[in-house]
Amino acid sequence: MLCSAMGPRGFPPLLLVLLSCCASASTQAVATPAVATPAMTQEDLNSTEATPAMTQEDLNSTEATPDMTQEDLNSTTPATLRTSGSPRTPGTPRAPELSGPRPTPVTDVAALCVCDLLPARCDVNCCCDPDCSPTDFSVFSACSVPVVMGDRQFCSQKAAVYSMNLTADPPHRVFKLIDQINPSIFCIHISNYKPALSFANPEVPNEDNFDRLIQASGGFALSATSNGPSTATSDAPQPTKYEYGVPLQTAGTSSGSFLRLPSPLMSSLCTDENPAAFLVSQAFECSRRVDIEECEQVEALSMAHYSSPAILRVPNSTTQVSIKIQSVLYQSLNHTLTRLEGSGVLRPSLVSTGQDRLCSNVVLEVKYSLLYTATGQIWEAGLSLVLGTFSSTVTLLQQKFEIHFIQHDTKPVPRSGNPGYRVGLPLAAGFQPQKGSGIIQTTNRQEQFTILHSTGKQDCLASEGLRDPVLFGYNVQSGCQLRLTGTIPCELLAQKIQGLLRGQAFPDYVAAFGNSRAQDVQDWVPVRYVTHSSNMKGPCQLPVALGIEVKWTKYGSLLNPQARIVNVTAQLISIPEPLPGPERTIVISTTVTFVDVSAPAEAGFRAPPTINARLPFSFFFPFV
């Protein structure tokens, strides 16, 4: 390497040469690993960035000559000079190369519309919908999607802004295409990987690339079980409970043993590979091709095929739950049912009756009833079967399969109707602790909406705490007498009487239907509470009567109308305090009235069709 020996006055020429040589060598080592030797030719110089005979000053002053090509210029110019022309201190790391400008986005935000849901139709308040005309925009109230943009991780990108000018006549849409700036300091400034801006098109297998794609994917297996142990399966934690939708495992030699529930697949024919899933109640009806000569060998017709599997209590466990046969009914050829007691497991048998042949003890219906716990375990398994007989003339046998789940240690929720109320059943009522929450009910349906209990002695204090449920359709009046001795503060007396009339927990809501669920607040009717005071002025008012009015209507079809409650009003009637005396008696009463507010049913008929037929102009020619 040659370096210039000229330098400022006072510095030894040899020291200046050594410093320049070291700086040039360090720069070249960082820029490129290739090092030129004195024996390099002109062709070699074109393929390198710098030569030992060139100083930093020579490189900066290199100019194109008439006999140099563009390729020579590109190969002669150093890489460090292309990115930055400023000198760099020897020994410091080189700054990373800046990529070119960001590629053009694959998605045009001006043509992108996320609220365009209806094809060839204008979506309401969708300002970016290309199917909307200026007339449609004039009736918009606002833009449902005001800003449409691409990837929000970029520091700067194009954004389509939509708004409505409602002050104009007529109102019109305003569209702007702006540069959206990301305020976050963690954003993407330049994207130099163009394939990341779009999804790669998958390679479609054909006869030329099929073998190559199979090798790249690792092949495939034709069987459900593999020969070698799976490390991923052994290392993964084993589930300790069944979850919703998980197939029910049965005891077997392979890990793919499940409780099967035959079902139709592509046609009405039965497919025996459908696994029963946890908490997924299903019911299927399908046909099975049968041959009278082979009925004894077909497992799907045998009773043991459905009662022999043992279900695992939890997945991958050793505890098994046997399927218990709860009932067996036998259906004759004339479709009469007979209950079989203590018959055990019956197998199909072929019987000859004269010229015809019959196959008896064939499974026609299967019903599984599984009892599960709250921890996701199978507790019990029951099976109900219907057996029958078919003749040699039958080629397609109809079978029914059903499975349902019942939680262990739970009682069914009582209902007052399904869906409408039934006369004589108690009203379903409760209260809402806070707005937006569900309805809270007591477990005893008889104590949800109650009134005073009448006794023979008509003593309110003796019957305190005894309540009668409000039964649908029953107009009731009950009451008692409250005898007062001595002087009792009026406010305390009014509070005591109101507690007797309302009870401990007077409901805020009443179910509109007999089977309304607590989480469906829209199916509950609020109780309207009204207080009526006497016109006579007095220092204190005492409540003496509570009137409950329930308005209901007939809902649904005229052939089977359902009772639906539409309004509940509770009226509390108060009177002035009676005159003081040694002994006073106050009569307290409660009434419940049901009012049918159903509108009279009117038969509806379709309007007769109108015929818009036009005769030809010369129809009556030549008479007219």
C-alpha positions as CSV (number, residue, x, y, z in Angstrom):
1,M,0.0,0.0,0.0
2,L,1.3,3.4,-1.0
3,C,0.6,6.5,0.9
4,S,1.5,10.1,0.3
5,A,4.6,11.4,2.2
6,M,3.7,15.1,2.1
7,G,2.4,16.5,5.4
8,P,2.4,19.6,7.6
9,R,5.5,21.2,8.8
10,G,6.9,19.7,12.0
11,F,5.7,16.1,11.5
12,P,8.1,13.5,10.5
13,P,7.2,12.3,7.0
14,L,7.6,8.6,7.9
15,L,5.1,8.9,10.9
16,L,2.5,10.6,8.7
17,V,2.9,7.8,6.1
18,L,2.3,5.1,8.6
19,L,-0.9,6.8,10.0
20,S,-2.4,7.3,6.6
21,C,-1.7,3.7,5.7
22,C,-3.3,2.4,8.8
23,A,-6.4,4.5,8.3
24,S,-6.8,3.4,4.7
25,A,-6.3,-0.2,5.7
26,S,-8.9,0.0,8.4
27,T,-11.4,1.6,6.1
28,Q,-11.0,-1.0,3.5
29,A,-11.3,-3.8,6.0
30,V,-14.7,-2.6,7.1
31,A,-16.0,-1.8,3.6
32,T,-15.2,-5.1,2.0
33,P,-13.4,-8.3,2.8
34,A,-11.5,-8.3,-0.5
35,V,-7.9,-6.9,-0.4
36,A,-6.2,-5.9,-3.6
37,T,-2.6,-6.9,-4.3
38,P,0.0,-5.0,-6.3
39,A,-0.2,-7.7,-9.0
40,M,-3.9,-7.1,-9.7
41,T,-4.9,-6.3,-13.3
42,Q,-7.3,-3.7,-14.6
43,E,-10.0,-6.4,-14.8
44,D,-9.5,-7.2,-11.2
45,L,-9.7,-3.5,-10.3
46,N,-13.1,-3.3,-11.8
47,S,-14.4,-6.0,-9.5
48,T,-13.1,-4.5,-6.3
49,E,-13.9,-1.3,-4.4
50,A,-10.4,0.1,-3.9
51,T,-6.8,-0.8,-4.7
52,P,-3.7,-0.4,-2.5
53,A,-2.3,2.1,-5.0
54,M,-5.3,4.5,-4.4
55,T,-5.5,6.8,-1.5
56,Q,-8.6,8.2,0.1
57,E,-8.0,11.5,-1.8
58,D,-7.6,9.6,-5.1
59,L,-10.9,7.8,-4.5
60,N,-12.8,10.9,-3.7
61,S,-11.4,12.6,-6.9
62,T,-12.1,9.7,-9.2
63,E,-13.8,10.9,-12.4
64,A,-15.1,9.1,-15.4
65,T,-13.0,8.9,-18.5
66,P,-14.3,8.6,-22.0
67,D,-13.1,5.0,-22.3
68,M,-14.8,3.8,-19.0
69,T,-18.1,2.1,-19.2
70,Q,-20.9,2.3,-16.7
71,E,-20.0,-1.1,-15.3
72,D,-16.4,0.2,-14.6
73,L,-17.8,3.2,-12.8
74,N,-20.0,1.2,-10.6
75,S,-17.3,-1.3,-9.7
76,T,-14.7,1.5,-9.1
77,T,-16.8,3.6,-6.8
78,P,-16.4,2.4,-3.2
79,A,-19.5,1.1,-1.4
80,T,-18.8,3.5,1.5
81,L,-18.9,6.5,-0.8
82,R,-22.3,5.4,-2.3
83,T,-24.1,5.6,1.0
84,S,-22.5,8.5,2.6
85,G,-19.8,11.0,1.5
86,S,-18.8,12.1,5.0
87,P,-15.6,10.8,6.4
88,R,-15.8,8.3,9.2
89,T,-13.5,8.0,12.2
90,P,-11.2,4.9,12.0
91,G,-12.3,2.2,14.3
92,T,-16.0,3.2,14.6
93,P,-18.7,0.8,13.4
94,R,-20.1,1.6,10.0
95,A,-23.7,3.0,9.9
96,P,-26.3,0.5,8.4
97,E,-27.2,0.9,4.8
98,L,-30.5,2.7,4.2
99,S,-32.9,0.9,2.0
100,G,-34.7,2.4,-0.9
101,P,-38.1,4.0,-0.7
102,R,-41.0,1.9,0.6
103,P,-42.8,-0.1,-2.1
104,T,-46.2,0.9,-3.3
105,P,-48.8,-0.5,-0.9
106,V,-50.6,-3.5,-2.3
107,T,-54.0,-2.3,-1.0
108,D,-55.3,1.1,-2.1
109,V,-57.0,2.7,0.9
110,A,-59.1,4.8,-1.4
111,A,-60.6,1.6,-2.9
112,L,-60.8,-0.2,0.5
113,C,-64.2,-0.4,2.3
114,V,-64.7,-2.5,5.4
115,C,-68.4,-1.6,5.8
116,D,-69.4,-2.7,2.4
117,L,-71.4,-5.8,3.3
118,L,-74.2,-6.0,0.8
119,P,-73.1,-6.8,-2.8
120,A,-74.4,-4.5,-5.5
121,R,-76.4,-2.5,-2.8
122,C,-75.7,0.6,-0.8
123,D,-75.0,0.0,2.9
124,V,-76.5,2.6,5.2
125,N,-74.0,5.2,6.5
126,C,-71.2,3.4,4.7
127,C,-69.5,6.4,3.1
128,C,-66.9,4.3,1.2
129,D,-69.4,2.0,-0.4
130,P,-68.9,2.3,-4.2
131,D,-72.5,1.2,-4.8
132,C,-73.8,4.4,-3.1
133,S,-74.9,7.3,-5.2
134,P,-75.0,11.0,-4.3
135,T,-78.7,10.6,-3.7
136,D,-77.9,7.9,-1.1
137,F,-75.3,10.0,0.6
138,S,-77.8,12.9,1.0
139,V,-79.8,10.8,3.5
140,F,-76.8,9.6,5.5
141,S,-76.7,10.8,9.1
142,A,-73.0,10.0,9.7
143,C,-70.1,7.8,8.4
144,S,-69.9,4.5,10.2
145,V,-66.2,4.1,9.3
146,P,-64.7,7.6,9.2
147,V,-61.1,6.6,8.6
148,V,-59.8,3.8,6.4
149,M,-56.1,3.0,6.5
150,G,-53.7,0.1,6.0
151,D,-51.1,-1.1,8.5
152,R,-51.2,1.1,11.5
153,Q,-47.6,0.1,12.4
154,F,-46.1,2.4,9.8
155,C,-44.8,5.8,10.8
156,S,-46.5,7.5,7.8
157,Q,-49.0,6.2,5.4
158,K,-52.0,7.2,3.3
159,A,-55.4,7.3,5.0
160,A,-58.9,7.8,3.4
161,V,-61.0,10.2,5.6
162,Y,-64.8,10.2,5.1
163,S,-67.2,12.7,6.6
164,M,-70.7,14.2,5.9
165,N,-71.4,17.8,5.3
166,L,-74.9,18.0,6.8
167,T,-75.1,21.8,6.5
168,A,-75.2,21.7,2.7
169,D,-78.4,21.4,0.7
170,P,-78.5,18.6,-0.1
171,P,-76.0,16.9,2.3
172,H,-73.1,15.3,0.6
173,R,-70.1,13.2,1.4
174,V,-66.6,14.7,1.9
175,F,-63.6,12.5,0.9
176,K,-60.0,13.3,1.7
177,L,-56.8,11.4,1.1
178,I,-54.2,12.5,3.7
179,D,-50.9,11.3,5.1
180,Q,-51.5,9.7,8.5
181,I,-48.7,10.2,11.0
182,N,-48.2,7.6,13.7
183,P,-47.4,9.3,17.0
184,S,-45.8,6.2,18.5
185,I,-42.0,6.1,18.6
186,F,-42.1,2.3,17.9
187,C,-43.2,2.4,14.3
188,I,-42.0,1.1,10.9
189,H,-40.2,3.8,9.0
190,I,-39.2,1.9,5.8
191,S,-40.4,-1.5,4.6
192,N,-37.8,-3.0,2.3
193,Y,-39.3,-6.5,2.3
194,K,-41.9,-6.3,-0.5
195,P,-43.3,-9.8,-0.1
196,A,-44.4,-9.0,3.4
197,L,-46.9,-6.5,2.1
198,S,-49.2,-9.2,0.6
199,F,-50.0,-12.8,1.0
200,A,-48.0,-15.3,-1.0
201,N,-50.0,-17.2,-3.6
202,P,-49.9,-20.9,-2.6
203,E,-48.5,-23.3,-5.1
204,V,-51.2,-25.5,-6.5
205,P,-50.2,-29.2,-6.6
206,N,-50.1,-30.8,-10.0
207,E,-48.5,-33.8,-11.6
208,D,-45.1,-32.0,-12.0
209,N,-44.6,-30.7,-8.5
210,F,-46.5,-33.2,-6.4
211,D,-43.5,-35.3,-5.4
212,R,-41.6,-32.1,-4.4
213,L,-44.4,-30.7,-2.3
214,I,-44.8,-34.1,-0.5
215,Q,-41.1,-34.1,0.4
216,A,-41.3,-30.5,1.6
217,S,-44.3,-31.2,3.8
218,G,-42.8,-34.3,5.4
219,G,-45.1,-36.8,3.8
220,F,-48.4,-38.1,5.1
221,A,-49.8,-41.1,7.0
222,L,-52.7,-43.3,5.9
223,S,-53.4,-44.7,9.3
224,A,-54.6,-42.9,12.4
225,T,-51.9,-44.4,14.6
226,S,-48.1,-44.0,14.0
227,N,-45.5,-46.7,14.4
228,G,-43.1,-44.6,16.4
229,P,-43.8,-42.7,19.7
230,S,-44.7,-39.0,19.4
231,T,-42.5,-36.8,21.5
232,A,-45.0,-33.9,21.2
233,T,-47.9,-36.0,22.6
234,S,-45.8,-37.4,25.5
235,D,-44.5,-34.1,26.5
236,A,-47.8,-32.3,26.4
237,P,-49.8,-32.2,29.7
238,Q,-52.7,-34.7,29.8
239,P,-56.2,-33.2,30.2
240,T,-57.8,-33.8,33.5
241,K,-61.4,-33.1,32.5
242,Y,-63.7,-33.1,29.5
243,E,-64.3,-29.8,27.8
244,Y,-67.2,-28.8,25.5
245,G,-67.0,-30.5,22.2
246,V,-64.2,-33.0,23.1
247,P,-65.0,-36.5,21.9
248,L,-65.9,-39.0,24.6
249,Q,-63.1,-41.6,24.9
250,T,-63.8,-45.3,25.4
251,A,-61.6,-48.1,26.7
252,G,-59.7,-49.7,23.8
253,T,-56.3,-50.7,22.6
254,S,-55.8,-47.6,20.4
255,S,-55.9,-43.9,21.4
256,G,-58.6,-43.2,18.8
257,S,-61.4,-45.2,20.6
258,F,-64.5,-43.0,21.0
259,L,-68.1,-43.4,21.7
260,R,-69.7,-43.5,18.2
261,L,-73.2,-42.1,17.4
262,P,-74.2,-43.1,13.8
263,S,-75.5,-40.3,11.7
264,P,-76.3,-39.5,8.0
265,L,-73.4,-37.9,6.1
266,M,-73.8,-37.2,2.4
267,S,-77.1,-39.1,2.1
268,S,-79.7,-40.7,4.4
269,L,-77.4,-43.8,4.9
270,C,-75.9,-44.2,8.4
271,T,-72.2,-43.5,8.9
272,D,-70.8,-45.2,12.0
273,E,-67.7,-42.9,12.4
274,N,-69.4,-39.9,14.1
275,P,-67.9,-39.5,17.6
276,A,-70.1,-38.3,20.4
277,A,-68.9,-35.0,21.9
278,F,-69.1,-33.8,25.5
279,L,-72.1,-31.6,26.3
280,V,-73.2,-31.8,22.6
281,S,-76.8,-33.2,22.6
282,Q,-77.6,-34.8,19.2
283,A,-80.4,-36.7,17.6
284,F,-80.1,-38.4,14.2
285,E,-82.3,-40.6,12.0
286,C,-80.7,-42.5,9.2
287,S,-81.2,-45.6,7.0
288,R,-79.1,-48.7,6.9
289,R,-78.9,-51.2,4.0
290,V,-79.7,-54.7,5.4
291,D,-79.6,-58.2,4.1
292,I,-81.8,-60.8,5.8
293,E,-79.2,-63.5,5.4
294,E,-76.5,-61.4,7.2
295,C,-78.5,-59.7,9.9
296,E,-76.9,-61.9,12.6
297,Q,-73.3,-60.7,11.6
298,V,-74.0,-57.0,11.3
299,E,-72.7,-55.3,14.6
300,A,-74.7,-52.1,14.0
301,L,-77.9,-54.2,14.5
302,S,-76.8,-55.9,17.7
303,M,-77.7,-54.7,21.2
304,A,-74.2,-55.4,22.5
305,H,-72.6,-53.1,20.0
306,Y,-74.0,-50.1,21.9
307,S,-73.9,-51.4,25.5
308,S,-70.4,-52.9,25.5
309,P,-68.2,-49.8,25.3
310,A,-66.9,-48.4,28.6
311,I,-66.5,-44.6,28.7
312,L,-63.4,-43.1,30.3
313,R,-64.3,-40.9,33.3
314,V,-61.8,-38.2,32.1
315,P,-59.7,-38.2,28.9
316,N,-56.7,-40.6,28.9
317,S,-57.5,-42.1,32.3
318,T,-57.8,-45.7,33.5
319,T,-61.1,-45.2,35.3
320,Q,-64.0,-46.5,33.2
321,V,-67.7,-45.9,33.4
322,S,-69.8,-48.8,32.2
323,I,-73.0,-48.2,30.2
324,K,-76.0,-49.4,32.1
325,I,-79.1,-50.6,30.2
326,Q,-82.0,-48.7,31.7
327,S,-84.9,-49.9,29.5
328,V,-85.5,-52.1,26.5
329,L,-88.7,-51.9,24.5
330,Y,-89.7,-54.3,21.8
331,Q,-91.6,-53.1,18.7
332,S,-93.6,-55.6,16.8
333,L,-94.4,-55.6,13.1
334,N,-97.7,-53.7,13.8
335,H,-95.7,-51.0,15.8
336,T,-96.9,-51.9,19.2
337,L,-94.4,-51.5,22.0
338,T,-93.8,-54.0,24.8
339,R,-91.4,-53.5,27.7
340,L,-88.8,-56.3,28.3
341,E,-87.8,-57.0,31.9
342,G,-84.6,-58.8,32.8
343,S,-84.0,-60.0,29.3
344,G,-80.2,-59.4,29.3
345,V,-78.3,-58.7,26.1
346,L,-80.2,-60.0,23.1
347,R,-78.6,-60.7,19.8
348,P,-80.2,-60.6,16.3
349,S,-81.7,-64.0,15.3
350,L,-83.0,-65.2,12.0
351,V,-86.4,-66.9,12.1
352,S,-88.3,-68.7,9.3
353,T,-92.1,-68.3,9.3
354,G,-93.5,-70.3,6.4
355,Q,-92.3,-68.8,3.1
356,D,-91.1,-65.6,4.8
357,R,-88.0,-65.0,6.9
358,L,-87.7,-62.6,9.8
359,C,-84.8,-61.1,11.7
360,S,-85.7,-60.3,15.3
361,N,-84.0,-58.4,18.2
362,V,-82.7,-55.8,15.8
363,V,-81.8,-52.3,17.2
364,L,-84.2,-49.6,16.0
365,E,-83.6,-46.8,18.5
366,V,-80.6,-45.9,20.7
367,K,-80.8,-43.2,23.5
368,Y,-77.7,-42.4,25.6
369,S,-78.2,-40.5,28.8
370,L,-74.9,-39.3,30.4
371,L,-74.6,-37.8,33.8
372,Y,-71.7,-35.5,34.2
373,T,-70.2,-33.4,37.1
374,A,-69.3,-29.7,37.2
375,T,-65.6,-30.7,37.1
376,G,-66.0,-32.2,33.6
377,Q,-66.2,-35.9,34.5
378,I,-68.6,-38.6,33.3
379,W,-70.4,-39.9,36.4
380,E,-72.9,-42.3,34.9
381,A,-74.0,-43.6,31.5
382,G,-77.4,-45.0,30.7
383,L,-78.8,-46.6,27.6
384,S,-82.4,-47.0,26.4
385,L,-83.1,-49.3,23.4
386,V,-86.0,-50.1,21.1
387,L,-85.7,-53.5,19.4
388,G,-87.7,-54.7,16.5
389,T,-88.2,-57.1,13.7
390,F,-87.9,-56.8,9.9
391,S,-88.7,-59.1,7.1
392,S,-86.9,-60.2,4.0
393,T,-88.7,-57.6,1.9
394,V,-87.0,-54.8,3.8
395,T,-83.8,-53.5,2.2
396,L,-83.5,-50.1,4.1
397,L,-83.9,-50.2,7.9
398,Q,-84.7,-46.9,9.7
399,Q,-82.7,-46.3,12.9
400,K,-82.7,-43.4,15.4
401,F,-79.9,-42.4,17.6
402,E,-79.9,-39.8,20.4
403,I,-77.6,-38.6,23.2
404,H,-78.2,-36.0,25.9
405,F,-76.3,-34.8,29.0
406,I,-77.6,-34.2,32.5
407,Q,-75.5,-32.5,35.3
408,H,-75.1,-34.4,38.5
409,D,-76.6,-33.2,41.8
410,T,-78.8,-30.5,40.2
411,K,-82.5,-30.1,40.3
412,P,-84.5,-29.1,37.2
413,V,-85.6,-25.4,37.2
414,P,-89.4,-25.3,37.7
415,R,-91.4,-23.5,35.1
416,S,-94.9,-22.0,35.1
417,G,-95.4,-22.8,31.4
418,N,-93.6,-23.4,28.2
419,P,-93.6,-20.8,26.8
420,G,-96.9,-19.2,28.0
421,Y,-98.2,-19.3,31.6
422,R,-100.5,-22.1,32.6
423,V,-103.5,-21.4,34.8
424,G,-102.9,-22.2,38.5
425,L,-99.0,-22.0,38.4
426,P,-97.2,-19.3,40.3
427,L,-95.9,-16.2,38.7
428,A,-92.1,-16.1,38.1
429,A,-90.7,-12.9,39.7
430,G,-87.4,-11.4,40.9
431,F,-85.4,-8.3,41.2
432,Q,-82.5,-6.6,39.4
433,P,-79.7,-5.6,41.7
434,Q,-78.2,-3.1,39.2
435,K,-78.9,-1.9,35.7
436,G,-77.7,-4.2,33.0
437,S,-77.5,-7.3,35.2
438,G,-79.7,-10.3,35.1
439,I,-82.7,-11.1,37.2
440,I,-82.2,-12.7,40.6
441,Q,-84.8,-15.2,41.8
442,T,-85.3,-17.3,44.9
443,T,-85.0,-21.1,44.4
444,N,-88.5,-21.6,45.7
445,R,-90.9,-20.6,42.9
446,Q,-93.8,-20.5,45.5
447,E,-92.1,-17.6,47.3
448,Q,-91.2,-15.3,44.4
449,F,-94.5,-13.2,44.3
450,T,-96.7,-13.6,47.4
451,I,-99.6,-11.9,49.2
452,L,-101.1,-12.0,52.7
453,H,-102.3,-15.4,54.0
454,S,-105.9,-15.3,55.4
455,T,-106.5,-17.3,58.6
456,G,-109.7,-18.1,60.5
457,K,-109.0,-15.7,63.3
458,Q,-108.2,-12.8,60.9
459,D,-105.3,-11.8,63.1
460,C,-102.5,-10.1,61.2
461,L,-99.9,-10.7,64.0
462,A,-100.7,-14.4,64.3
463,S,-100.3,-14.9,60.5
464,E,-97.2,-12.8,60.2
465,G,-94.7,-14.5,57.9
466,L,-97.3,-16.7,56.2
467,R,-97.7,-15.9,52.5
468,D,-99.6,-17.3,49.6
469,P,-98.2,-17.4,46.1
470,V,-99.8,-15.4,43.3
471,L,-101.2,-18.0,40.9
472,F,-101.8,-17.1,37.3
473,G,-105.4,-16.7,36.3
474,Y,-106.7,-16.7,39.9
475,N,-108.3,-13.5,41.2
476,V,-107.7,-13.5,45.0
477,Q,-108.6,-11.3,47.9
478,S,-107.1,-11.8,51.4
479,G,-106.9,-9.8,54.5
480,C,-106.6,-9.6,58.3
481,Q,-107.3,-7.3,61.2
482,L,-104.7,-5.4,63.2
483,R,-105.8,-4.6,66.7
484,L,-103.9,-1.7,68.4
485,T,-103.9,-0.9,72.1
486,G,-102.2,2.1,73.6
487,T,-100.3,4.8,71.8
488,I,-98.0,3.7,68.9
489,P,-96.1,6.2,66.8
490,C,-97.8,6.6,63.4
491,E,-94.5,6.3,61.4
492,L,-93.6,3.0,63.1
493,L,-97.2,1.7,62.5
494,A,-97.1,2.6,58.8
495,Q,-93.8,0.8,58.3
496,K,-95.2,-2.3,60.1
497,I,-98.3,-2.4,58.0
498,Q,-96.4,-1.8,54.7
499,G,-94.2,-4.8,55.6
500,L,-97.3,-7.0,56.1
501,L,-98.7,-6.0,52.7
502,R,-95.5,-6.2,50.6
503,G,-93.7,-9.0,52.4
504,Q,-90.0,-9.3,52.9
505,A,-88.9,-9.2,49.3
506,F,-91.4,-7.6,47.0
507,P,-90.3,-8.2,43.4
508,D,-89.3,-5.6,40.8
509,Y,-89.8,-7.7,37.7
510,V,-92.3,-10.4,36.6
511,A,-91.5,-12.9,33.8
512,A,-93.5,-12.3,30.7
513,F,-93.6,-16.0,29.9
514,G,-93.6,-19.0,32.1
515,N,-90.2,-20.1,30.9
516,S,-88.4,-16.8,30.7
517,R,-84.7,-17.1,31.6
518,A,-83.1,-14.9,34.2
519,Q,-80.4,-13.7,31.8
520,D,-82.9,-12.5,29.2
521,V,-84.0,-9.2,30.8
522,Q,-86.0,-8.2,27.8
523,D,-88.4,-11.1,28.6
524,W,-89.3,-9.6,32.0
525,V,-91.9,-7.0,32.8
526,P,-91.2,-4.3,35.4
527,V,-93.6,-3.9,38.3
528,R,-95.1,-0.5,38.3
529,Y,-95.6,0.7,41.9
530,V,-98.2,3.4,42.6
531,T,-99.1,5.0,46.0
532,H,-102.6,6.5,46.5
533,S,-103.2,8.7,49.5
534,S,-106.6,9.9,50.9
535,N,-107.8,13.4,50.1
536,M,-108.3,14.0,53.8
537,K,-105.5,15.8,55.4
538,G,-103.7,14.3,58.3
539,P,-100.4,14.3,60.0
540,C,-99.7,10.6,59.0
541,Q,-101.0,8.2,56.3
542,L,-101.4,4.5,57.1
543,P,-101.4,1.9,54.2
544,V,-104.4,-0.4,54.4
545,A,-104.7,-2.1,51.0
546,L,-102.5,-3.4,48.3
547,G,-104.1,-4.0,44.9
548,I,-102.1,-6.0,42.3
549,E,-103.4,-5.9,38.7
550,V,-101.8,-8.2,36.1
551,K,-102.6,-7.6,32.4
552,W,-102.0,-10.5,30.0
553,T,-102.7,-11.2,26.4
554,K,-102.9,-14.2,24.1
555,Y,-99.7,-14.5,22.1
556,G,-98.9,-16.7,19.1
557,S,-101.1,-18.8,16.9
558,L,-104.9,-18.8,17.1
559,L,-104.9,-22.6,17.3
560,N,-102.6,-22.7,20.4
561,P,-102.4,-19.2,22.0
562,Q,-99.9,-18.7,24.8
563,A,-100.5,-16.5,27.8
564,R,-98.1,-13.6,28.0
565,I,-98.0,-10.9,30.8
566,V,-97.6,-7.4,29.4
567,N,-98.1,-5.2,32.5
568,V,-98.1,-5.5,36.3
569,T,-99.2,-2.6,38.6
570,A,-99.1,-2.6,42.4
571,Q,-101.3,0.1,44.0
572,L,-100.8,0.9,47.7
573,I,-103.8,2.7,49.2
574,S,-103.3,4.8,52.4
575,I,-105.8,6.5,54.8
576,P,-105.3,9.0,57.6
577,E,-104.5,7.7,61.0
578,P,-107.6,6.9,63.0
579,L,-108.6,8.8,66.1
580,P,-106.7,7.8,69.2
581,G,-108.5,5.5,71.7
582,P,-108.0,2.7,74.1
583,E,-108.4,0.0,71.4
584,R,-108.4,0.4,67.6
585,T,-108.9,-2.0,64.8
586,I,-107.4,-1.6,61.3
587,V,-108.5,-3.9,58.4
588,I,-105.7,-4.7,56.0
589,S,-106.5,-6.4,52.6
590,T,-104.7,-7.5,49.4
591,T,-106.3,-8.2,46.0
592,V,-105.0,-9.8,42.9
593,T,-106.8,-9.2,39.6
594,F,-105.9,-10.7,36.2
595,V,-107.2,-8.8,33.2
596,D,-107.2,-10.2,29.7
597,V,-106.2,-7.4,27.3
598,S,-106.1,-9.5,24.2
599,A,-107.3,-7.8,21.0
600,P,-110.1,-9.7,19.2
601,A,-108.7,-12.0,16.6
602,E,-109.4,-11.0,13.1
603,A,-109.1,-13.4,10.2
604,G,-106.7,-12.0,7.6
605,F,-107.0,-12.7,3.9
606,R,-104.5,-12.0,1.2
607,A,-105.4,-9.2,-1.3
608,P,-106.7,-10.5,-4.6
609,P,-104.1,-10.3,-7.3
610,T,-104.3,-7.5,-9.8
611,I,-104.0,-8.4,-13.5
612,N,-102.3,-5.7,-15.5
613,A,-102.9,-7.0,-19.0
614,R,-103.0,-4.8,-22.0
615,L,-104.6,-5.8,-25.3
616,P,-102.9,-5.1,-28.6
617,F,-104.0,-2.0,-30.4
618,S,-105.6,-3.9,-33.2
619,F,-107.2,-6.6,-31.1
620,F,-110.8,-5.7,-32.1
621,F,-109.9,-4.9,-35.8
622,P,-111.9,-4.7,-38.0
623,F,-114.9,-4.2,-35.7
624,V,-113.6,-1.1,-34.0
